[in-house]
Amino acid sequence: MNTFTHVAVGTNDLDKARMFYDKVLAPLGLKRIADLGEAGAIWGVDSPSFFVMKPIDGEAATAGNGVTVSFVAPSRAAIDAFYAAALSAGGIDAGLPGTRDWAPNAYAAYVRDLEGNKLTAYCFEAE
């Protein structure tokens, strides 16, 4: 059973966010599956799972302090590609790709998107 129906982050520039996430989520097997006009866009595999939206209240989008969105990666190579794609698309390093000692076989990378949202991708498969 999934814990969440979806996760959403805000953006102040939807066109740039679409380009960023198209590039960054592709190595993880996610694709843009819907556009919501000027309101946002949705990525997923077979169903909507990650939304990037302009805030409904009309205020500026800001990153949540202490919030991290974590994506499942199919392999360590996919994490490396996610990280490289994020940096080349204007994202900022928030944790180099590598092993994490809190769980067996944990391998991850952390980045911040164009609005400062913290993203990570994790794989728990052995090399």
C-alpha positions in Angstrom: 0.0 0.0 0.0 1.2 3.5 -0.8 1.4 6.0 2.0 0.7 9.1 -0.1 -1.5 9.8 -3.1 0.9 12.5 -4.3 3.5 15.1 -3.2 3.4 18.7 -4.4 5.9 21.5 -4.4 5.4 25.1 -5.4 7.0 27.1 -8.1 7.2 30.8 -9.1 8.2 30.0 -12.7 6.2 27.1 -14.2 8.0 27.0 -17.5 11.4 26.7 -15.9 10.0 24.1 -13.4 8.6 22.0 -16.2 12.0 22.0 -18.0 13.9 21.2 -14.8 11.7 18.3 -13.7 11.4 16.8 -17.2 15.2 16.5 -17.2 15.7 15.6 -13.5 12.9 13.0 -13.1 13.6 11.1 -16.4 16.5 9.1 -15.0 14.1 7.9 -12.3 11.5 6.7 -14.8 9.0 9.5 -14.2 7.5 11.5 -17.0 5.2 14.5 -17.2 1.8 13.0 -17.5 -0.4 16.1 -17.3 -0.2 19.8 -17.6 -2.7 22.0 -15.7 -2.3 25.1 -17.8 -0.9 27.9 -15.8 -1.6 26.2 -12.5 1.0 23.4 -12.7 2.2 20.1 -14.0 2.1 16.4 -12.9 4.8 13.7 -13.2 4.4 10.0 -12.5 4.9 6.5 -14.0 1.4 5.2 -14.5 -0.5 7.6 -12.3 -0.1 11.1 -10.9 2.4 11.2 -8.1 4.4 14.4 -8.1 2.9 17.8 -8.7 4.6 21.2 -9.3 2.1 24.0 -8.8 1.8 27.7 -8.5 0.4 28.4 -5.0 -3.3 28.5 -5.0 -3.3 31.5 -2.5 -1.5 33.6 -5.1 1.5 34.2 -2.8 5.1 33.4 -3.8 6.2 29.8 -3.6 8.8 29.1 -0.9 10.7 26.0 0.1 9.7 24.3 3.3 12.5 24.3 5.9 13.0 20.7 6.9 10.9 19.3 4.1 12.5 16.8 1.7 10.8 15.0 -1.2 12.4 11.6 -1.8 12.0 9.6 -5.0 12.6 5.9 -5.4 15.4 5.2 -7.9 15.8 1.9 -9.8 19.6 1.9 -9.5 22.6 3.7 -8.2 23.4 4.8 -11.8 19.9 6.4 -11.9 20.7 8.4 -8.8 24.0 9.6 -10.3 22.1 10.6 -13.5 19.3 12.3 -11.4 22.0 14.3 -9.5 23.9 15.3 -12.7 20.7 16.3 -14.5 19.6 18.4 -11.6 22.9 20.3 -11.5 23.0 20.8 -15.3 19.4 22.1 -15.1 20.2 24.8 -12.5 19.7 22.8 -9.3 22.0 23.1 -6.4 24.0 20.3 -4.7 22.6 19.4 -1.3 24.4 16.0 -0.8 26.7 14.2 -3.2 25.7 10.8 -4.5 27.0 8.0 -2.2 26.1 5.5 0.4 24.2 6.5 3.5 24.8 4.5 6.7 21.4 4.6 8.2 20.1 1.6 6.2 21.7 -1.4 4.5 22.6 -0.6 0.9 21.3 2.9 1.1 22.6 5.1 -1.8 21.3 8.6 -2.4 21.9 12.1 -3.7 20.3 15.4 -2.6 19.7 18.5 -4.6 17.7 21.7 -4.4 15.4 22.6 -7.2 15.0 26.1 -8.8 12.8 27.3 -5.9 15.0 25.7 -3.1 12.9 22.6 -2.5 15.1 19.8 -1.3 14.9 16.6 -3.4 16.5 13.3 -3.0 16.6 10.0 -4.8 17.2 6.7 -2.9 18.1 3.2 -4.0 18.4 0.3 -1.4 19.7 -2.3 -3.9 23.3 -3.6 -3.5 25.7 -2.5 -6.2 
